[in-house]
Amino acid sequence: MPAPLPPRSTPFSPLPGSPSVSSRHVSRGSPTPDARAGTPGAGSSAATGFGLLGRDDETTYHRRLRSLIDDHLTARRTWERCVSDDAARVVAEISTKARALDDALALSHSAAGRQATLGAALDELEDEVADLADVMARVHKANSRLQMLGDNAQTLLVDATRAKGPEFTMQEAMWGTWTLAQFVAYLGELSGQYVLQSAHLRILARQLTAEGCAPARPSAATAAKLRKRGKASGGGSSDEGSGDESSDASDDDAAGAGLRRSGSASARKLRGKLRERVLEEWGSWRYVVESGPHSGKLLEEVCEVEVGRWAESNAR
């Protein structure tokens, strides 16, 4: 579990020009904010009027922290692109293809081309399910990186505390107002949000393919058999109801029989409602705070104001 967030009384103003820096957040050996603003070093970062630590005064822990925050931001953006763009598109396609399969199941058994239509719908659905598995693997990779970066931040906190003491990590501001411990706690909480959201998305993906599609999970073999049967029957109407075909469906194609069992109006309605719920929940990130306190956006605002050389490291 990540360390708890700093208390809300922590002095911080996200707007440059109206900072509030408590004396307990300034290093004992550092000049006061006013003094630092009046005598910026040659290598200092800009905006010394805010009392930011000059780059010449940075330690290896400042540089490591800045790199971790930057990498964490990159990993969050990668995760968000995968989920909101690629995965959302595939989930929508699966919903559309599953609805098309349900429409085919609703056709009369004597309808011309029913078997071929079912086979084609299953084939298309299987392709989309495979695409979803690929995208979810990328989401998992980005999620694992966020977890790793959160762990690395904790390691940095331990290393810095051992080398420079708890006052350096718990009391002294790194650049402006936030301490190393505060940055690390915030990164840990953000990582936790994405871990929970990733787990929720995996559940939704399984529900969509297992319960939102007929049969439980489309099979390429099932699709091929249905297409072959549709071609052999010349559209599926002339041999419909024959004993040989019924036996073949139950003995050699249990999945095809499952399709018929799942073709009732009530089953199709339940699947439709589940797909609607998955689509809705996919777009509303339940566990990721998108703005305000505890959000990644707030951390970016803090970094823009007080993390030395942040603009340089984030030139994109």
N, C-alpha and C positions, 0 to 999 in steps of 0.2 A: 504493500500500500504506500502511495506517495505521501510525503509529509504534508500536513494540513497547510492551507493557504495562510498567508500573513493576515493579521487582523485588519479590518477595514479602516482602522484609524491610521494606517500607514500613510504618511504624507506623500501624495503624488498628484500632480496636475498634468493631464495629458496635453495641455495646451501650452506651447512655448510662450514665455513672456509673463506667465503668472505662476512660477514654480513655488513650491513650499518644501523646503529642505530642513529637516530637524537636525539639530546639532549632534544628536546621538547617531545619525546616519553618516557623519563625516569622519574620516579617519583622523585619529589623534595627531598623526604626523603630517596631515595634509593641511594646506591653507584653508581658511574659511571660504565659502562661496564668493563673498565680496572680494576677498583678496585674490582669489583665483581668477575672477572675472577681470580684475584690473591688470593682472600681469600674466597674460597667456604666454606659454612657452612657444618656441619656434615650431615645435612639432605637435602642438596641441590641436585637438579637433576643433571644429567650428562651434559657434554658439556657446562660448565660454561664459556669456552673460548668465547662463543657467547654472554655472558652477560645475560644469562637467569636468571629469578627470581628463587631463591631457594625455595624448597618446604616448608621450615620453614617460609618463608615470604608470602606464599599464604594465601588469605582470603577465606571466604566461597563463595565469588563471583567467584573466580578462580575455585574452585571445582565444583560449579554449572555450570559454563560455559563449563568446560571440559566434564562434564557428558552430557550436552545438545549436544555438538558437536559430541560426541561419539554416542549418541542415534540417532542423525540425520543421521550420516553415516550408521548406522545399518538399519534405515528405508529406506534410499535410496537404499541400496543393496537389501533389501527385495522387494521393488518396481521393481527394475531392473530385478531381477530373475523372478518375476511373468510375467513381460511384455516380456522379451527377450526369456524366456524358455517356461513356461507353456502356456501363452496366444498366443505366436507366433506359437506354435505347434498346438493348437486348431484352430486358424485362418487358418493355412495351411490345416488342415483336413477338415474344413468346405468348403474351396475352392475346394478341391479334390472331396468331396461328392456332392457339388453343380454342379460341372462339370459332374459327373457321372449321376446326375439327368437330366441334359440337354441332355446328350447323349441318355438317355432312352426316353426323349421326342422326340428326332429326329427319333426314330424308326417308321416304318410304323404302322398305326393303325391296320393293319392286321397281324403284326408280332406276332409270338407265344410267349406267356409269357410277353407281353408288360405291362399289368396291374400289374402283380406280380413284375416285375422289377421296375416299378414306385413306388409301395408300399414299397419295400425293400429299395430303394434309399431314399425315404422320411423318413423312420424309422431311418436309419443311420444318416441322416442329422439332424433330430430332436435331437438325442443323443448328437451330437457335439455342437449344439446350446445351449443345456442345460449346457454342460461343459463350454462353453464360458461365460455363465452367472455366473457360479460359480467362474471362474478365475477373471472375471472383478470385482466381489464383493471383492476379495482379493486385487486387485489393488486399489480399492476404499478405503479399510481399511488402506493400507500402505500410500496412498495419504492423508487421513485424519490425520494420525499420523504425517506426515511431516508438515501439516498445524498447528497442535497443538504444535509441537516443535518450529515452527517459532513464534507462539504466546507466548510460554513460554520464548523464548529468549527476546522478547520485554518486557515481564514482569520483567525479570531479569535486563534489562537495566534500567527500571523505578525504581525498588527497589534499585539498586546500586547507582543511581543518587541521590535519596532521602536520602540514608544513608550516602554516602561518598562524594557527591557533583559531579558536572559535570566535574571537572578537572580529577577526578578518572576515569570516564567512557569515556570521550571524548579526553583526552590528554595523560594520563599516559598509557604506554604499559602494557599489562597484563603479558606477559612473555618475549617477545623480542622486537617486533616492533608494532604489531597490538594492537589497543585499544579494549576495550570491545564493544564500539559502532561499530567498524569495523567488528568484528566477528558477532555481531547481525545483522548488515545490510547484510552481506554476506549470513548468514543462511536464512534470509528473502527472498533474491533474489533466492536462490536455491529452497526454498519451492515453490515460485511462478512459477519457471520453470516446476516443476513436476505437479503442479496444472493444468497448461495450457496443458501439454502433456497428462495428464489423461483425460481431457475434449476432446482433439482431438481423443484419442483412443476410447472413448465412442461413438463419432460420427462415427468413422470408423466401429466399431462393429455393430452399428445400420444399417449403409449402407450395410454392408456385408450380414446381415440376412434379411433386408427388401428389398434390391434392387439387391443383388447378387445371391439370391436364388429364385427358382420357386417352389411354389407360393410365395407371399410376405413373409410369414414366415411358415415354414413347421409345420404341425399339426400331432400329433400322431394319432388322430382320422382319419384324411385323409389317413395316411399310412395304418392303420388297415383296413379301408373300401376297399382301392385299393387291398390290399393283398387278402382279402376275396373274392372280385369280381373276381380276377385273378384265384383263386382256383375254384370258382363256374363255371367259364367259361371254365375250363380245359386248361388254357393257354391264354385265351383272344381272340381267333380267331374265334370260331364257332358262337358266338352270336354278334360279332362286327357289329355295325350298326343297331341292332334291335331297334324298337321304345321303347320297355320297358326299355332297358338299357339306352338309351338316356334320357328318362324321369327321370329315377332314378338318373342319374348323375346330371341333372340340378336341381331336386327337393331336393334330399337327400344329395348330395355331391357337393355343389357349389365350394368348394376348388378344387375338382377334375376337374371340368369344367374349373376353372382358370388355372390349369396346362396345359390343352389343348390350351387355349388361349395364354399362355406364351411360347408355344413350337415352335413359328416361328423362322426361322433362324436369323432374325434381332434381336429378343428379346434375343435369346441365345448369340448372338455376343455382345450385349450391356452388358449383365450380365458378360460375360467373361472378357471384358475390365475393368469393375468395380472391379472384384475380383483381377485382376492384379494390379490395382492401390492401392487397400487396402493392398495387400501383400507388395508392394513397400514402401508405407508410414508407414506401421507398423514397418518396420525395420529401417527407417530413422527418428530418433527422432528430429522433427522439432524445438521443444521448449526447449530441454535440451541441454545445452552446455557441450560437453563431454571432452574438453581439452582446455588448455589456460586460459586466463582471464575469470572470471565469471563462471568457471566450478567447480564442486565438487572436481575434481582432484587437482586443485590449492590449495583449502582449505586443502586437505589432506597433500600436500607438506609443506604448512605453519605449520601445526600441527606437522608434523614429525620433523621439524627444531626447532620450538620455543615453542611449548606447553609443559609445564612441565609434566612429567610422562605420556606422550602420548603413548609411546611404551608399558608401563605397562597396561594401560587401554585398549589397542587394541591388546593384545596378543590373537590371534585367532587360 
